[in-house]
Amino acid sequence: MELEKCLEKHAKGIIGNIQFLKTIKDIETFNQSMKAIYRAWDVRQKKMNILSAQSFNVGDAVTFEQGGGVIGGLIKKVKVQNILVETDSGNMWDVPASRLELMEEV
């Protein structure tokens, strides 16, 4: 009888380990899916920045949101994905093009 109880205990442990491995496999699969989603989002974001950058020119007045406020300035350099913006106070910001908006002319 003791042998049966011992075998039953070990069998439950083995079954528990198999269920645990299934859970790890599920987590690995989920992790791979999340990485694929992130890569797709990253590629999309880069394409958006590249396309957006093409619509700006040096000297354009632009705004962007930062830290809950709006910052304005002039474009000093248009790069492939980012735009170098100089604010009125002389600070330089390297901003993703998709975050910029042209200021309306008055």
C-alpha positions as a LaTeX table, in Angstrom:
\begin{tabular}{lrrr}
\hline
Residue & $x$ (\AA) & $y$ (\AA) & $z$ (\AA) \\
\hline
Met1 & 0.00 & 0.00 & 0.00 \\
Glu2 & 2.85 & 2.40 & 0.76 \\
Leu3 & 4.33 & 1.78 & $-2.69$ \\
Glu4 & 1.02 & 2.67 & $-4.36$ \\
Lys5 & 0.78 & 5.93 & $-2.41$ \\
Cys6 & 4.36 & 6.78 & $-3.32$ \\
Leu7 & 3.77 & 6.06 & $-7.04$ \\
Glu8 & 0.53 & 8.06 & $-6.99$ \\
Lys9 & 2.33 & 11.01 & $-5.41$ \\
His10 & 5.11 & 10.91 & $-8.04$ \\
Ala11 & 2.59 & 10.45 & $-10.87$ \\
Lys12 & 0.74 & 13.57 & $-9.73$ \\
Gly13 & 4.05 & 15.42 & $-9.63$ \\
Ile14 & 4.92 & 14.35 & $-13.16$ \\
Ile15 & 1.45 & 15.29 & $-14.44$ \\
Gly16 & 1.78 & 18.65 & $-12.71$ \\
Asn17 & 5.15 & 19.19 & $-14.39$ \\
Ile18 & 3.68 & 18.38 & $-17.82$ \\
Gln19 & 0.89 & 20.91 & $-17.22$ \\
Phe20 & 3.51 & 23.44 & $-16.15$ \\
Leu21 & 5.47 & 22.86 & $-19.36$ \\
Lys22 & 2.32 & 23.48 & $-21.38$ \\
Thr23 & 1.94 & 26.79 & $-19.57$ \\
Ile24 & 5.56 & 27.75 & $-20.32$ \\
Lys25 & 4.98 & 26.86 & $-24.01$ \\
Asp26 & 1.88 & 29.06 & $-23.98$ \\
Ile27 & 3.89 & 31.91 & $-22.47$ \\
Glu28 & 6.65 & 31.46 & $-25.06$ \\
Thr29 & 4.07 & 31.50 & $-27.87$ \\
Phe30 & 2.45 & 34.62 & $-26.40$ \\
Asn31 & 5.88 & 36.25 & $-26.05$ \\
Gln32 & 6.71 & 35.50 & $-29.70$ \\
Ser33 & 3.36 & 36.95 & $-30.78$ \\
Met34 & 3.97 & 40.12 & $-28.77$ \\
Lys35 & 7.44 & 40.50 & $-30.30$ \\
Ala36 & 5.94 & 40.16 & $-33.79$ \\
Ile37 & 3.32 & 42.79 & $-32.98$ \\
Tyr38 & 6.00 & 45.15 & $-31.63$ \\
Arg39 & 8.18 & 44.67 & $-34.73$ \\
Ala40 & 5.20 & 45.39 & $-37.00$ \\
Trp41 & 4.33 & 48.50 & $-34.96$ \\
Asp42 & 7.95 & 49.66 & $-35.05$ \\
Val43 & 8.14 & 49.26 & $-38.85$ \\
Arg44 & 4.83 & 51.13 & $-39.24$ \\
Gln45 & 6.02 & 53.96 & $-36.98$ \\
Lys46 & 9.27 & 54.31 & $-38.92$ \\
Lys47 & 7.38 & 54.45 & $-42.23$ \\
Met48 & 5.03 & 57.10 & $-40.82$ \\
Asn49 & 7.99 & 59.19 & $-39.64$ \\
Ile50 & 9.73 & 58.90 & $-43.01$ \\
Leu51 & 6.57 & 59.93 & $-44.90$ \\
Ser52 & 5.85 & 62.75 & $-42.43$ \\
Ala53 & 9.41 & 64.09 & $-42.65$ \\
Gln54 & 9.01 & 64.57 & $-46.39$ \\
Ser55 & 6.24 & 67.10 & $-45.81$ \\
Phe56 & 8.42 & 69.51 & $-43.77$ \\
Asn57 & 11.02 & 72.05 & $-44.88$ \\
Val58 & 13.80 & 73.95 & $-43.13$ \\
Gly59 & 12.35 & 77.18 & $-41.74$ \\
Asp60 & 8.81 & 75.84 & $-41.20$ \\
Ala61 & 7.20 & 76.87 & $-37.92$ \\
Val62 & 6.00 & 73.77 & $-36.07$ \\
Thr63 & 4.58 & 72.65 & $-32.74$ \\
Phe64 & 4.68 & 69.39 & $-30.81$ \\
Glu65 & 3.42 & 68.12 & $-27.48$ \\
Gln66 & 5.91 & 67.36 & $-24.73$ \\
Gly67 & 5.26 & 66.72 & $-21.05$ \\
Gly68 & 1.65 & 67.89 & $-21.20$ \\
Gly69 & 2.51 & 71.18 & $-22.90$ \\
Val70 & 2.91 & 72.45 & $-26.43$ \\
Ile71 & 6.33 & 73.51 & $-27.69$ \\
Gly72 & 6.83 & 75.61 & $-30.80$ \\
Gly73 & 9.86 & 76.37 & $-32.90$ \\
Leu74 & 11.47 & 76.49 & $-36.31$ \\
Ile75 & 12.79 & 73.53 & $-38.27$ \\
Lys76 & 16.57 & 73.66 & $-38.55$ \\
Lys77 & 17.16 & 70.30 & $-40.23$ \\
Val78 & 15.00 & 67.62 & $-41.85$ \\
Lys79 & 16.44 & 64.15 & $-41.34$ \\
Val80 & 15.12 & 60.81 & $-42.58$ \\
Gln81 & 12.69 & 60.19 & $-39.70$ \\
Asn82 & 13.25 & 63.03 & $-37.23$ \\
Ile83 & 13.21 & 66.79 & $-37.46$ \\
Leu84 & 15.60 & 69.09 & $-35.61$ \\
Val85 & 13.53 & 71.92 & $-34.12$ \\
Glu86 & 14.91 & 75.06 & $-32.46$ \\
Thr87 & 12.61 & 76.69 & $-29.92$ \\
Asp88 & 12.36 & 80.44 & $-29.24$ \\
Ser89 & 14.57 & 79.93 & $-26.17$ \\
Gly90 & 17.29 & 78.34 & $-28.33$ \\
Asn91 & 16.77 & 74.75 & $-27.19$ \\
Met92 & 17.17 & 72.09 & $-29.88$ \\
Trp93 & 14.75 & 69.14 & $-30.03$ \\
Asp94 & 15.12 & 66.03 & $-32.17$ \\
Val95 & 11.45 & 65.17 & $-32.77$ \\
Pro96 & 9.90 & 62.26 & $-34.69$ \\
Ala97 & 8.26 & 63.85 & $-37.73$ \\
Ser98 & 4.88 & 62.23 & $-37.04$ \\
Arg99 & 4.64 & 64.22 & $-33.78$ \\
Leu100 & 5.00 & 67.62 & $-35.48$ \\
Glu101 & 2.27 & 69.93 & $-36.71$ \\
Leu102 & 2.78 & 72.97 & $-38.93$ \\
Met103 & 1.86 & 76.25 & $-37.24$ \\
Glu104 & $-0.89$ & 78.15 & $-38.94$ \\
Glu105 & 0.29 & 81.29 & $-40.67$ \\
Val106 & $-1.19$ & 84.53 & $-39.32$ \\
\hline
\end{tabular}
